[in-house]
Amino acid sequence: MTVIHIPGSKSVTARALFLAAAAEGTTTLLRPLVSDDTEGFAEGLAALGYAVRRESDTGETGETGDAADAWHIQGRPAGPGADSADVYCRDGATTARFLPTLAAAGHGTYRFDASAQMRRRPLGPLTTALRDLGVDLRHGGQEGHHPVDVHAHGVKGGAITLDAGQSSQYLTALLMLGPLTAEGLDITVTDLVSEPYVEITLAMMRSFGAEIRQEGRTYRVAPTGYRALTYGIEPDASTASYFFAAAALEPGRSVTVPGLGTGALQGDLGFVDVLRRMGADVEITDAGTTVRSTGTLRGLTVNMRDISDTMPTLAAIAPFADGPVRIEDVANTRVKECDRLDACAENLRRLGITVHTGPDWIEIHPGTPTGPVEIATHGDHRIVMSFAVTALRTPGITFDDPGCVKKTFPDFHRVFDTFVHS
């Protein structure tokens, strides 16, 4: 059995950075993810005037560094310390959606921009909701997309309606804003995708002292503010999916991911239930999760609306199943770093696999992928990491942009190679 230590969760790290910045006191984050996305978030906080100090495993501290075991964030409940700032959000959707919302609670003028990839991704439902709350917010280019200027003067609060059918991050950003408003916030949701990510948000907000009640589709957030604490970041369940999939694919192989077990916050751990349905042996304990190959992968039809970040992982091993694999209700994967549904179909077809797609589904038929093929990554880290699993059984797979894994797992290729040869 191979034990793999997965880096910290991107989703949890981003939320923790927001909550720490908003809290009264200094928060210590243990084992945060250090990647392009989280580096960008931390740099954004610094640009806004929040103090972020990193402590490495050698005990050295500093403003920046390649690795860190702990990040210390001095909270500012009243909002950013800077009265004006230009913030570049890189490719990070959490950075690009959470930081303008955090800044709105303060007082000042803040401009947010992002990469060309992130500029293409939608922001409209969130910025509409912020405007409904009285935030002076203006788009510098295409309406509903970055860049965006926030002329902040605090947020009174009130009741709003939100469509979170494209991204649960819109709801998460507004929920985390709620305790910073003067009167609290009631959010009624008309549609919601990736609901387990909202459960992460609620659990973490409560850890930082927030009070939230859910009544049907309405979330009622009290104006409590937040309290600083020491918070441990659990391993990233989406990243773990590649190792779980590899273990299920390769006869005689097994993998254990410690720290990601029955108490995990992340819904993407539900990917192992999909592998169990396909025939893998799965064991989840308080200490971690183990997946073992049984030598069989069965075809299935599965709704992945709530764990859509692992859709490419399943698509990458689907050709090796004994029947078709149909993945449904994943329309939101079309507005991620790339159109992931089409990207998976494109690359599988180039490998000689029969694939059918629709607006929100993909069906992959059994076959033997054949190389050599260069995978078109579209700059998407999840396409690279997913098809690295396909490459276990397909000689000749290469990637046009292997380095884009820096977004969430800069050391992926080395760690995966070590796992493969263990």
N, C-alpha and C positions, 0 to 999 in steps of 0.2 A: 504494500500500500504506500502511495506517495502522499506526503503532506505538503500542501501549498499554502503559503501565507500571502493572502491577497491584500493589496493596498486598501486604504480606507475608502469608504463610500464617497463618491462625488456628490450625490444628492444630500447625504447627511452633512458633509463638510460645508457645502454651500449654505445650507440652512443654518448650520451652527455659526458660521461667520456673520450672517445677518443678525441672528439673535444675540450673539456676543457683542456686536457693535451697538445694538440698541439697549443693552442691559445696563443696569446700575452696578458699577464695579468692574473688576478685571476678570475676564473669563479665560480659563486655560483649556485648550482643545488638545486632547491626547491622540496621537497617531492619525492626524489629519492626512488626507490625500494630498500629495505634492505632485501636481500635474499642470499642464498649460491652463486648464480651466480654473483651477483653484488658485494658481499663481495670479492669474488675471483678476480674480475676485479680490484677493488680498491687496493687490496693487491698486485696484479701484477704491477700496476702503482707505488706503493710505492717501490717495489723491483727494479724497473727500475730507481728510483731516482726522481720521481715526488712527490711533497708535497700534501697530501690529508688530510684535516682537517674536522672533522664532528662536527656538532652542533645539539644537541638533543633538544627536545621540552621543556626541563627544563633549557635550556640555557647553559648546560655544554658542553665543547668541549674536544676532545681527538682524539687519533689515531684510536681507535676502540670503539665499543659500540653496544648494541643490537638494538638501534633505533636512527634515526636521521631525523630531519626535513630539514636539509640543509647540503650539502657537498660543501666544498670550495677547489678548485683545482688550484694550481699555475701552469700555463702553461709554457712549455719549447718548443718554436718553433724549436729550433735547435736539439731537440731529447732528449732521456733519459739523466738524470743527472749522472747515473752510467755508467762507461765504461765497466762493465761486470755484469751479473746477471743471476741467475737461477730462472725461473718463473714457478710456478706450477699453471696450469689453472683449476684444479679441473674438474668438469663435464661441464664447460661452453663453449659452442660452440662460442659465441661471444668473450669471453676472448681468446680462443685458436686460433681464426682466426684474430681478430682485433689487439691484442697486438704484435705479430710478425711483422705485417705490419707497425704498428706505430714505432716499434724499428728500422726497416729497414731505416727509414728516418734519424736516428742519426748516431753516430759513436761509435762503441764498439762491444763486443762479447756477445751475449745473447742466453741462452738456454731455450727452452720452452718444458715442458712436461705436461701431463694431466692424468686423471684417465684412468683405463682400458676401461671404457665405451667410453670416448672421444677419446682414441687412436684408437678405431675401426671406428670412423666416418671419412669420407674422407676429405682430405685437398689438394689433388693433383692439381686441377685446379688453386687454388690460388698460391701455391708455384711455379708452372710452370710459371705463369704470373709474379711473382716477379723475378724469374730467368731471364725471358725475358727482364726485366728492368735492369738487371745487378746486382741484389742482390745476394751476396754469401750466399747461403742457402743450408743446408745439413740435410737430415733426418738421425736420429740416429738409426732407426730400419727399419720398412717397408716403402718403398718409398710411398710418398703421404699421410703419417700419422705422428702423433706425436710419439716420440719427434723430435724437429727440432732445429738446431743451426743457428742463423743469425749472420753473420760477417758483420756488418753494416758500410757503408762508404757514407751514403747519397744516394739519388736516383735522377738521372738526369731527368728522365721522358721519354716521347716519345709515340709511338703508340703500342698498344698490342691488341690481340684478346683473348676473354675469353668465355668459356663455363660455364654459371651459371645455367645450367639445373638441377643440384643437389641441389644447395643452392644459394639463392640471397645474402647470406653473403659474398661470394667471391667478388661479384661486389661491395657491400657496402664497404668492407675493402679497395679495390683499389680506389674507388671514394674518400673516406676520405683521402687517401694518396695523391691524386692529388695535392691539394694546397700546400703540403709540398715539392714537387719536385722542381728542379731548373728551368725546362722548361715547366712544365705542363704535362698533361696526356690525351691521346685519347684512349678510351676503346671501342672497337667494340665487341658487344655481339652476339654470335651465337645462344644461347638458354638462356631462363630466366624463372625461377619459382618464385612464390611469389612476383610478381612485386610491389604490394602495399608497401612492406617493403623497396624497393628501393625509392619509393616516400617519405617515411619517411626520409630516408637518405638525399635526395636532399633538402627537405624543411629545415632540421636541419642544413645542411652545409651552406645553404644560410643565415640562422639566424646568424651563426657565421662568416659571411663575405665572403664566397666562391662564385665564379662565375662558373656556369656550363651551358653549352649549350647541348641540345640533338638534334641530327640530325639523324633521323631514328633510327638505332640500335647502333649509336655511341654517346658516352658521351665525351664531350670536357671540361676538367677541367683546369682552369687557375691557375698559380702558385702564388696565392694571399696570402697564409697563412690564419690564422684565428684570429678573435678578441674575447676577453673574454666578457662575458655578464652574466646577471642573467637569468636563464632558468628554467621554471617550467615544471615538469614532469607530463604528463597526466596519468590517471588511465590505467591499463593494460586491453586492450580489449579482449585478449585471456582469461585472468582470469575471466573477466566479463561474458564470454560465459557460464560458469557453472551455474551462478545465473540466467541468461536469460533463459537457457534451463529448469532449475527447475521451473521457473515461468510459462513457456509455458506448462509444463507437468502437473502441479497440478491444477485442477479446482478451480477457485475462487482466485487464487494467482496472485500477481503482484509484480514487483520489479522495482525500479528506481536506476540507477547508475549515480550520479551527476558527472560533469566534463568530461563526455564522450558523446559528442553530435555532432552537425552538423560540428563543426570545428575540429573534431578529426583527428589526423594524421594517425592513425592505420587502415589499411584495414580490420583487423579482426572484426571490428565493423559490417562489412558486414554480419556476422553470423546472426544478427537479421533479415536481409532480407530473409534468409533461413527459419527462424522461422515464418516470416510473410507468406511466401508461404505455409507453413504447416498449417496455420490457426490461429496463434497467433496474438494478437492485439499489434502493435508496434508503438510507438511515439518517434520521435527523435527531440529534440529541441536544441537551443544553450546551454541550461543549463545541459542537460543530456539525457539519453535514458530510456524509460519505456517499459517493456514487460508485457502483461497481458494474462492469459490463457482464451481461449474461450471454453474450454472443448473439443476441437477437435485438433487432430494432423493428417494431411494428409500425405500419402506417396508421394514421389517425386523422380525425378532423378536430381542430382545437380552436377555441375562441381565445385570442391573446390580447384583447382590448386592455386588460389591466396590467399586462407584463410585456408591452409591445417592444420595449428595448431589447428583449431577447428573441424577437421574431427572426432577425438575421441569423442568430445562433442555430435555431431550429432549421431554418431554410438551408443552412450550410451542411447539415448532416442528413437532411431529408432524402437525398438520392439513395442513401444506403439502407433505407427502410424496405420492408418486404411488400409494401403497398403504398399508394399515394398518401402524401401528407398535405392536408388542406388547412391553411391558417386563415382565420376569419376575423373580421371586425378590427382591422388594423389600418384604417384610413389615415390615422394621425401619423403613421410612419412615413407618409409622403411629404410631411413638412418638418422633418428632422434635419440633420446636417446635410442630407441629400434626400431624394425620393428613394427611401430604402427598399420599398416594395419593388420598384422597377430596377433598382441596382442589383438586388438579389436575382431577379428574373434574368436580367441581362447577362450576368456572370455565369449563372447556371446553364443558360443556353449556350454560351461560348464553350462550356465544358461538355456539351453534347447532351444535356438533360432536357427532357420535355417539361415545359412549364406553362401554365395558364394563369392569367391574372384578371382581376376585376377592380372596381373602384376601391374596395376595402378587403380584398382577399388575394391569396396566391395558392396555387395547387401545384405541387412538385411530384413528378412521377419517378418511380425507381429507375435506376440506371447506374452505369459505371462512368463517373467523370473521367475525362481524358485530357491530359496536357500534351505539350506545354501550352499554358495559357497565362497571360498577364492579366490579373484581376484589375478591373477599373474601380478604383476605390472611391472616386468622387470626393477625395479629401476626408472621408468619413472613417473614424477610428473603428467603429463597430463592423464595418464591412471587412476591414483588414483582419481583425481578430476572429471574426466568424469564419472566414475562408482559410485562415490558418489551420482550423480544425479539418476542413475539407482536404487540405494538403497532406494530412496524415496518411490518407489512402490514395492520393493523386499526385504522383511525381510530376514535377515541371511547373507547379504553380508559383508565380511571382506576383509582385504588387507594384503598381505604377507609383505609389506614394506610401511606402511602408512606414515612414516616419510620422504619419499623422496620428499614430497611437499615442503621441505625446499629450494629446488632449486629456486622456484619463489614465494612461498606464505607460509612461515613458520607457519602462524596462520590460515591456511585454515580450518582445522577441527573445530576449535572453532567458527570461523565466520560463516561457513556453518551451523553448528548446531544451532547457534543463529538465523540464517535466517529461518531455517526449523521450528523452534518453535516460530517464531514471529507471 
